């Protein structure tokens, strides 16, 4: 639903108390300002194995100190563990079936083609939108899948998938300020074809640290969230080298920045450090496309075209072309199931259902039986050494229910820890060992938290990626929407208050914020909106 500019302005007037009722369900007991500040720091791709190894050698002093005075836990990412699904889940407290975001690409309606996602692909309200609706200012910097940026009470600098030549900040004029300082919003090459090396990483970390220290020094935020992408980017580029030797110095550099940021916000601020997934060097692989064809679920065209994709293409375009290459080679009149996104040791499969897919050949009433058959054959699959490969299988409609479950793959699965899942129509082998290890994601990430609100707890617990958003709201003394499927981690805190909940349908500001997220604002609407909001005291 497109929200009119007038409705948008009314929403923000309500957020700053300009005429909207202040009571109402979920509002009457809210704190006008949180009892203390909260800083969330994301290390995209950080893994406890690397952190523990460096800590044993005397490194990672700041992260270790944080853990000693607070809590740490293993974080379970989304299935599959990928930034495009995990970060929206973290900031909304909801799974892919509720956000509508599973991969870096989303289906183009009426075709087998896909398109790159954006912040508009996320149909659930992120933390900062809820806080804006409640009059609480935020600083959001570098969080993936936040481009194009949205007007919030505070400051937003979009992260991964932001075009360099676009306006990627709120307020808009901040973009040019950052551009003059040499800042680049995305370290990865999804939208810009360019080489990325250690000098680029170091330069961008230095600029980002300087800018963050300036923004954190201001008094116009109660919640701040910043994500560093460098670990993920450089881990993927560490093929064929000593992974530990290559990545260790970057972990230490981020640890030093952590110490600087924690010192800046002071001891009265709660701090959370988390990753969206971990990393692992895989020694073997399973080609899902080859397996589906060997089992007769996917049927290639009789004369499948082979073509080469240029390596100098931006990553977003290259991956889209790879998906097209895979799907253009299938005979859709006979293909019952096809490979969708894989990452680390997780894969996904979608059925070619009649009435849902353009050339679907699977009757809707046959879906259950076909999924049973695919699951049985996955569980019985053995590698060349006779070892079982698949360890877990899920139906996405059960794992990630929600209004967008139909846009997800139908079946998700996990393989043994050493086996990466990939899809390559040009590779005939189904499974085997690699000559060199391949760095890729794994589901286990990190979570650490310390500050006045947190207890010091020995040992390492377990949390889920969706737990971040409800935990943030709880720490800021705000009610949690009942629709969030994550848990508010009150058990880690010394706070005596109970978690307060508000039904989604009874919170009018939550409804308004949801409509804001679905609104595809034009450039002119944003310009007018910016001027009006400045008149209300925002964006200065």
C-alpha positions as CSV (number, residue, x, y, z in Angstrom):
1,X,0.0,0.0,0.0
2,X,1.4,3.4,-0.9
3,X,1.3,5.8,2.0
4,X,0.6,9.4,0.9
5,X,2.9,12.2,1.7
6,X,0.2,13.8,3.9
7,X,-0.1,10.5,5.9
8,X,3.7,10.4,6.2
9,X,3.8,13.8,7.7
10,X,1.0,13.0,10.1
11,X,2.9,10.0,11.2
12,X,6.0,12.1,12.1
13,X,3.9,14.7,13.7
14,X,2.4,12.0,15.9
15,X,5.9,10.7,16.6
16,X,6.9,14.1,18.1
17,X,3.6,14.6,20.0
18,X,2.0,17.0,17.5
19,X,-1.6,16.1,17.9
20,X,-1.8,12.3,18.0
21,X,-3.2,10.6,21.2
22,X,-0.4,9.7,23.6
23,X,-2.2,6.9,25.3
24,X,-3.7,3.9,23.4
25,X,-2.7,0.3,23.6
26,X,1.0,-0.2,24.2
27,X,1.7,3.5,24.6
28,X,0.5,4.6,28.0
29,X,3.3,2.8,29.9
30,X,6.2,3.6,27.6
31,X,9.1,5.6,28.9
32,X,9.3,9.0,27.1
33,X,13.1,8.5,27.2
34,X,14.9,5.3,27.9
35,X,16.7,5.0,31.3
36,X,20.0,4.6,29.5
37,X,21.6,4.4,26.1
38,X,22.2,1.3,24.0
39,X,25.0,0.7,21.4
40,X,24.8,-2.3,19.2
41,X,27.9,-3.2,17.1
42,X,27.7,-5.8,14.3
43,X,30.7,-7.6,13.1
44,X,29.4,-9.2,9.9
45,X,30.8,-12.8,9.7
46,X,32.6,-12.9,13.0
47,X,33.2,-16.3,14.4
48,X,34.0,-17.6,17.9
49,X,36.6,-20.0,16.6
50,X,38.7,-17.1,15.4
51,X,38.0,-15.0,18.4
52,X,38.9,-17.8,20.9
53,X,42.1,-18.6,19.0
54,X,43.2,-14.9,19.1
55,X,42.2,-14.6,22.8
56,X,44.3,-17.6,23.7
57,X,47.3,-15.8,22.2
58,X,46.6,-12.7,24.3
59,X,44.6,-10.7,21.7
60,X,41.1,-9.4,21.4
61,X,41.5,-7.5,24.7
62,X,38.4,-5.3,24.4
63,X,36.0,-8.0,23.4
64,X,37.4,-10.3,26.2
65,X,36.9,-7.5,28.7
66,X,33.4,-7.0,27.6
67,X,32.6,-10.7,28.0
68,X,34.1,-10.8,31.5
69,X,31.8,-8.2,32.8
70,X,28.7,-9.4,30.9
71,X,27.4,-12.3,28.9
72,X,28.3,-14.2,25.8
73,X,26.4,-16.7,23.7
74,X,26.5,-18.6,20.5
75,X,24.1,-17.0,18.0
76,X,22.0,-19.2,15.6
77,X,21.6,-17.3,12.3
78,X,18.8,-17.8,9.8
79,X,18.5,-20.9,7.7
80,X,20.2,-20.3,5.3
81,X,22.9,-18.2,7.1
82,X,23.2,-15.2,4.8
83,X,23.4,-11.4,5.6
84,X,20.4,-10.6,3.4
85,X,18.1,-12.7,5.5
86,X,19.9,-12.4,8.9
87,X,20.2,-8.7,9.4
88,X,16.5,-8.0,8.6
89,X,15.6,-10.8,11.0
90,X,17.8,-9.2,13.6
91,X,16.4,-5.7,13.4
92,X,12.7,-6.7,13.1
93,X,12.6,-9.7,15.4
94,X,10.9,-11.7,12.7
95,X,11.8,-14.5,10.3
96,X,12.0,-14.5,6.5
97,X,8.4,-15.6,6.2
98,X,7.4,-12.4,8.0
99,X,10.0,-10.0,6.5
100,X,9.8,-11.4,2.9
101,X,13.6,-11.3,2.7
102,X,15.4,-14.6,2.2
103,X,18.2,-14.0,-0.3
104,X,19.9,-11.1,-2.0
105,X,17.4,-11.6,-4.8
106,X,13.6,-11.7,-4.8
107,X,11.4,-13.3,-7.5
108,X,10.2,-11.2,-10.4
109,X,6.4,-11.9,-10.5
110,X,5.3,-14.0,-13.4
111,X,8.8,-15.2,-14.3
112,X,11.7,-17.4,-13.2
113,X,13.9,-14.3,-13.1
114,X,15.0,-12.4,-9.9
115,X,16.0,-8.9,-9.0
116,X,18.2,-7.4,-6.3
117,X,16.5,-6.6,-3.0
118,X,16.5,-3.3,-1.2
119,X,15.2,-1.9,2.1
120,X,11.7,-1.8,0.5
121,X,11.9,-5.6,0.2
122,X,11.7,-5.9,4.0
123,X,8.0,-5.8,4.9
124,X,8.4,-5.8,8.7
125,X,9.2,-2.7,10.9
126,X,12.8,-2.4,12.0
127,X,13.8,-1.2,15.5
128,X,14.5,2.4,14.5
129,X,11.1,2.8,12.8
130,X,9.3,1.6,16.0
131,X,11.5,3.9,18.1
132,X,10.8,6.9,15.8
133,X,7.1,6.2,16.2
134,X,7.6,6.4,20.0
135,X,9.7,9.5,20.0
136,X,13.1,7.9,20.7
137,X,16.0,9.0,18.5
138,X,18.4,6.5,16.8
139,X,21.8,6.4,15.0
140,X,21.8,3.7,12.3
141,X,25.1,3.3,10.5
142,X,26.1,0.6,7.9
143,X,23.3,-1.9,8.6
144,X,22.9,-4.1,5.5
145,X,19.7,-3.8,3.4
146,X,18.8,-0.3,4.6
147,X,19.2,1.4,1.2
148,X,17.3,3.4,0.2
149,X,17.3,5.1,3.6
150,X,14.1,6.1,5.4
151,X,13.3,9.3,7.3
152,X,13.8,8.5,11.0
153,X,14.1,10.5,14.2
154,X,17.9,10.6,14.1
155,X,20.6,9.7,11.6
156,X,20.8,6.8,9.1
157,X,23.7,5.8,6.9
158,X,22.7,2.9,4.7
159,X,25.1,0.0,4.3
160,X,25.5,-3.0,2.0
161,X,23.8,-2.6,-1.4
162,X,24.0,1.2,-1.4
163,X,25.1,2.7,-4.7
164,X,28.0,5.1,-4.2
165,X,26.5,7.8,-6.4
166,X,23.1,7.8,-4.7
167,X,21.8,9.6,-1.6
168,X,22.3,6.9,1.0
169,X,21.8,8.9,4.2
170,X,19.1,10.5,6.3
171,X,19.2,13.4,6.5
172,X,20.1,13.5,2.8
173,X,22.7,16.2,3.0
174,X,24.9,14.0,5.1
175,X,25.7,11.9,2.0
176,X,27.7,14.7,0.4
177,X,29.6,15.3,3.7
178,X,30.6,11.7,3.9
179,X,31.5,11.6,0.2
180,X,33.9,14.5,0.6
181,X,35.7,12.6,3.4
182,X,36.2,9.6,1.1
183,X,33.7,7.4,2.8
184,X,32.2,4.5,0.8
185,X,28.9,3.0,2.0
186,X,29.5,-0.6,0.9
187,X,32.9,-2.3,1.1
188,X,31.6,-5.2,-1.0
189,X,31.3,-5.2,-4.8
190,X,27.6,-5.9,-5.1
191,X,26.8,-2.7,-7.0
192,X,30.2,-1.4,-7.9
193,X,32.7,-3.3,-10.0
194,X,36.1,-2.5,-8.3
195,X,39.0,-4.3,-6.6
196,X,38.9,-4.5,-2.8
197,X,42.2,-4.9,-0.9
198,X,43.6,-4.5,2.5
199,X,44.4,-0.8,1.9
200,X,40.8,-0.1,1.0
201,X,39.6,-1.9,4.2
202,X,42.0,0.0,6.4
203,X,41.2,3.4,4.9
204,X,37.4,2.8,5.2
205,X,37.7,1.6,8.8
206,X,39.7,4.7,9.7
207,X,37.1,7.0,8.1
208,X,34.2,5.1,9.6
209,X,35.7,5.2,13.1
210,X,36.3,9.0,12.9
211,X,32.7,9.7,11.7
212,X,31.2,7.4,14.3
213,X,33.1,9.0,17.2
214,X,31.7,12.4,16.0
215,X,28.1,11.1,15.7
216,X,28.2,9.2,19.1
217,X,29.4,12.4,20.8
218,X,26.2,14.1,20.0
219,X,23.2,13.9,22.4
220,X,20.6,13.1,19.8
221,X,20.5,9.3,20.1
222,X,19.3,6.8,22.6
223,X,19.8,3.7,20.4
224,X,22.8,3.3,18.1
225,X,23.5,0.4,15.8
226,X,26.6,0.2,13.6
227,X,27.7,-2.8,11.4
228,X,31.2,-3.5,10.0
229,X,31.2,-5.6,6.9
230,X,34.9,-6.0,6.5
231,X,35.3,-9.4,8.1
232,X,32.7,-11.0,5.8
233,X,34.2,-9.3,2.7
234,X,37.8,-10.3,3.4
235,X,36.9,-13.8,4.6
236,X,35.3,-14.5,1.2
237,X,38.5,-13.2,-0.5
238,X,40.8,-15.5,1.6
239,X,40.6,-18.5,-0.8
240,X,43.9,-20.3,-1.2
241,X,45.7,-18.6,1.7
242,X,46.2,-19.2,5.4
243,X,42.8,-18.1,6.6
244,X,43.9,-17.6,10.2
245,X,47.0,-15.6,9.4
246,X,45.0,-13.4,6.9
247,X,42.0,-12.6,9.1
248,X,43.7,-12.3,12.5
249,X,44.9,-8.7,12.1
250,X,41.5,-7.6,10.9
251,X,39.8,-9.0,14.0
252,X,42.4,-7.2,16.1
253,X,41.7,-3.9,14.2
254,X,38.0,-4.3,14.9
255,X,38.7,-5.0,18.5
256,X,40.7,-1.8,18.8
257,X,37.8,0.2,17.3
258,X,35.4,-1.6,19.7
259,X,37.5,-0.3,22.6
260,X,37.4,3.3,21.2
261,X,33.6,3.2,20.7
262,X,33.0,1.7,24.1
263,X,35.2,4.4,25.7
264,X,33.3,7.1,23.8
265,X,29.8,6.1,25.0
266,X,31.0,5.6,28.6
267,X,30.2,3.1,31.3
268,X,26.6,4.1,31.6
269,X,25.8,2.7,28.1
270,X,24.8,-0.9,27.4
271,X,26.8,-2.5,24.6
272,X,25.9,-5.5,22.5
273,X,28.3,-7.0,19.9
274,X,27.0,-9.6,17.5
275,X,27.5,-11.2,14.1
276,X,24.9,-12.3,11.6
277,X,26.7,-15.6,11.0
278,X,30.1,-17.2,11.4
279,X,32.7,-18.4,8.9
280,X,34.3,-21.8,8.1
281,X,36.8,-23.1,5.6
282,X,35.0,-26.0,3.8
283,X,37.0,-29.0,2.5
284,X,34.3,-30.6,0.4
285,X,31.2,-29.7,-1.5
286,X,27.8,-30.9,-2.7
287,X,26.5,-29.6,-6.1
288,X,22.7,-29.3,-5.5
289,X,21.9,-28.7,-9.2
290,X,23.8,-31.8,-10.3
291,X,22.0,-33.8,-7.5
292,X,18.6,-32.6,-8.5
293,X,19.3,-33.5,-12.1
294,X,20.7,-37.0,-11.2
295,X,17.6,-37.7,-9.1
296,X,15.3,-36.6,-11.9
297,X,13.7,-33.6,-10.0
298,X,15.3,-31.1,-12.4
299,X,15.4,-31.8,-16.1
300,X,18.0,-29.9,-18.2
301,X,17.1,-28.8,-21.8
302,X,18.3,-31.2,-24.5
303,X,20.7,-28.6,-25.8
304,X,21.6,-26.4,-22.8
305,X,23.6,-23.3,-23.7
306,X,26.8,-22.7,-21.9
307,X,28.1,-19.2,-21.4
308,X,30.8,-17.5,-19.4
309,X,30.1,-14.7,-16.9
310,X,32.7,-12.0,-16.8
311,X,34.6,-11.8,-13.4
312,X,34.7,-8.0,-13.6
313,X,30.9,-7.7,-13.4
314,X,29.5,-6.2,-10.1
315,X,28.7,-9.1,-7.8
316,X,24.9,-8.3,-7.8
317,X,24.8,-8.6,-11.6
318,X,27.1,-11.6,-11.8
319,X,25.1,-13.6,-9.3
320,X,21.8,-12.7,-11.1
321,X,23.3,-13.9,-14.3
322,X,24.4,-17.1,-12.6
323,X,20.8,-17.7,-11.5
324,X,19.6,-17.0,-15.0
325,X,22.1,-19.4,-16.4
326,X,21.0,-22.1,-14.1
327,X,17.3,-21.6,-14.7
328,X,17.5,-20.9,-18.5
329,X,19.1,-24.4,-18.8
330,X,16.1,-26.2,-17.4
331,X,13.1,-27.7,-19.2
332,X,10.3,-26.3,-17.1
333,X,7.7,-28.6,-18.6
334,X,9.4,-31.5,-16.9
335,X,11.3,-29.9,-14.0
336,X,9.5,-30.6,-10.7
337,X,12.0,-28.9,-8.3
338,X,14.9,-26.6,-8.7
339,X,17.8,-25.2,-6.7
340,X,17.5,-21.8,-5.0
341,X,20.0,-20.0,-2.7
342,X,22.8,-22.0,-1.0
343,X,25.2,-20.7,1.5
344,X,27.8,-22.5,3.7
345,X,26.5,-26.0,4.5
346,X,22.9,-25.1,3.8
347,X,20.8,-25.4,0.6
348,X,17.3,-24.7,-0.5
349,X,14.9,-26.1,-3.1
350,X,11.7,-24.7,-4.6
351,X,9.0,-26.7,-6.3
352,X,7.7,-25.8,-9.8
353,X,4.1,-25.6,-8.7
354,X,1.3,-25.1,-11.3
355,X,-0.4,-21.7,-10.7
356,X,2.4,-20.4,-8.7
357,X,5.4,-20.7,-11.1
358,X,4.9,-19.5,-14.7
359,X,5.3,-23.0,-16.2
360,X,4.6,-25.0,-13.2
361,X,4.1,-28.8,-13.7
362,X,3.5,-29.9,-10.1
363,X,-0.2,-29.9,-9.0
364,X,-0.7,-28.1,-5.7
365,X,-2.2,-31.2,-4.1
366,X,1.0,-33.1,-5.0
367,X,3.4,-30.7,-3.1
368,X,3.4,-32.6,0.2
369,X,4.2,-36.0,-1.4
370,X,6.9,-34.5,-3.6
371,X,8.6,-32.8,-0.6
372,X,8.5,-36.1,1.3
373,X,10.2,-37.8,-1.6
374,X,12.9,-35.1,-2.0
375,X,13.5,-35.2,1.8
376,X,13.9,-39.0,1.8
377,X,16.4,-39.0,-1.0
378,X,18.4,-36.1,0.5
379,X,18.6,-38.0,3.8
380,X,19.8,-41.2,2.0
381,X,22.4,-39.4,-0.1
382,X,26.0,-40.5,0.4
383,X,29.3,-38.9,-0.7
384,X,31.9,-40.9,-2.7
385,X,33.2,-42.3,0.6
386,X,29.8,-43.6,1.6
387,X,29.2,-41.0,4.3
388,X,25.8,-39.5,4.7
389,X,25.8,-35.8,3.7
390,X,22.4,-34.3,4.8
391,X,21.8,-33.9,8.5
392,X,18.6,-31.7,8.8
393,X,15.7,-31.0,6.5
394,X,13.0,-28.3,7.1
395,X,9.8,-27.2,5.4
396,X,10.0,-23.5,5.1
397,X,6.3,-23.0,5.8
398,X,6.9,-24.6,9.3
399,X,10.3,-23.1,10.0
400,X,9.4,-19.6,8.8
401,X,5.6,-19.1,8.7
402,X,4.2,-15.7,7.7
403,X,2.5,-13.8,5.0
404,X,5.5,-14.2,2.7
405,X,6.2,-17.9,3.2
406,X,5.0,-18.6,-0.4
407,X,7.9,-16.5,-1.8
408,X,10.5,-18.7,0.1
409,X,12.0,-22.0,-1.1
410,X,9.8,-24.9,-0.1
411,X,12.5,-27.0,1.5
412,X,15.7,-26.1,3.4
413,X,18.4,-28.5,4.4
414,X,21.7,-28.7,6.2
415,X,24.8,-30.9,5.4
416,X,27.6,-32.1,7.6
417,X,29.9,-29.3,8.9
418,X,32.7,-29.9,6.3
419,X,30.4,-30.0,3.2
420,X,29.6,-26.7,1.4
421,X,26.4,-26.6,-0.7
422,X,26.6,-24.9,-4.1
423,X,24.8,-24.9,-7.5
424,X,26.8,-25.1,-10.7
425,X,25.1,-26.4,-13.9
426,X,28.5,-26.8,-15.6
427,X,29.9,-29.1,-12.9
428,X,28.9,-32.7,-13.4
429,X,30.2,-34.1,-10.1
430,X,27.6,-34.2,-7.3
431,X,30.0,-34.3,-4.3
432,X,33.7,-34.5,-3.6
433,X,36.6,-33.0,-1.8
434,X,38.1,-29.6,-2.7
435,X,41.8,-29.2,-3.6
436,X,41.9,-26.0,-1.5
437,X,39.5,-25.1,1.3
438,X,36.7,-22.6,0.4
439,X,35.8,-20.0,3.1
440,X,32.1,-19.5,3.4
441,X,29.4,-18.8,6.0
442,X,28.3,-21.1,8.8
443,X,25.2,-20.7,11.0
444,X,26.9,-20.1,14.3
445,X,27.7,-16.5,15.1
446,X,28.6,-14.5,18.1
447,X,26.7,-12.5,20.8
448,X,28.2,-10.5,23.7
449,X,26.7,-7.9,25.9
450,X,27.8,-5.8,28.9
451,X,26.8,-2.6,30.7
452,X,24.6,-1.5,33.6
453,X,21.7,-3.6,32.5
454,X,23.6,-6.9,32.1
455,X,24.6,-9.5,34.7
456,X,28.0,-11.1,34.6
457,X,27.4,-14.7,33.6
458,X,30.0,-17.4,33.2
459,X,29.9,-19.8,30.3
460,X,28.5,-19.4,26.8
461,X,24.7,-19.5,26.3
462,X,22.6,-19.7,23.2
463,X,20.5,-17.0,21.4
464,X,18.8,-16.7,18.0
465,X,19.3,-13.9,15.5
466,X,15.7,-12.8,15.9
467,X,16.3,-12.1,19.6
468,X,18.0,-8.7,19.0
469,X,15.0,-6.5,18.2
470,X,12.8,-7.5,21.2
471,X,15.9,-7.4,23.5
472,X,16.6,-3.8,22.3
473,X,13.1,-2.7,23.0
474,X,13.2,-4.3,26.5
475,X,16.5,-2.6,27.3
476,X,15.0,0.7,26.3
477,X,12.0,0.1,28.5
478,X,9.6,-0.2,25.5
479,X,6.8,-2.7,24.9
480,X,7.5,-5.5,22.5
481,X,5.1,-6.2,19.6
482,X,3.6,-9.7,20.1
483,X,4.2,-10.5,16.5
484,X,7.9,-10.6,17.0
485,X,9.0,-14.3,17.0
486,X,12.3,-13.5,18.7
487,X,12.8,-13.5,22.5
488,X,13.6,-10.5,24.7
489,X,16.7,-11.8,26.5
490,X,15.6,-10.6,30.0
491,X,17.4,-13.6,31.5
492,X,20.7,-12.0,30.8
493,X,19.9,-8.7,32.6
494,X,19.6,-7.5,36.2
495,X,16.5,-5.5,35.3
496,X,13.6,-6.4,37.6
497,X,10.8,-5.2,35.3
498,X,8.9,-7.7,33.2
499,X,8.8,-7.7,29.4
500,X,5.8,-5.8,28.3
501,X,4.0,-6.8,25.1
502,X,1.5,-5.1,22.8
503,X,-0.6,-6.8,20.2
504,X,0.5,-5.8,16.7
505,X,-3.1,-4.9,15.6
506,X,-3.6,-2.7,18.7
507,X,-0.6,-0.5,18.3
508,X,-1.6,2.2,15.8
509,X,1.9,3.6,15.5
510,X,3.2,0.1,14.6
511,X,0.6,0.0,11.9
512,X,1.7,3.4,10.7
513,X,5.4,2.4,10.7
514,X,4.6,-0.7,8.7
515,X,2.9,1.4,6.1
516,X,6.0,3.7,6.1
517,X,8.2,0.8,5.2
518,X,6.0,-0.2,2.3
519,X,5.9,3.3,0.9
520,X,8.0,3.7,-2.3
521,X,8.8,7.4,-1.9
522,X,9.8,9.4,-4.9
523,X,12.7,11.8,-4.9
524,X,10.4,14.8,-4.9
525,X,8.3,13.3,-2.0
526,X,11.5,12.8,0.0
527,X,12.6,16.4,-0.7
528,X,9.3,17.8,0.5
529,X,9.2,15.5,3.4
530,X,12.7,16.5,4.4
531,X,11.8,20.2,4.4
532,X,8.6,19.6,6.5
533,X,10.5,17.4,9.0
534,X,13.2,20.1,9.4
535,X,10.4,22.5,10.3
536,X,9.4,20.0,13.0
537,X,12.9,19.9,14.4
538,X,14.2,16.7,12.6
539,X,17.2,16.3,10.3
540,X,19.3,19.1,11.8
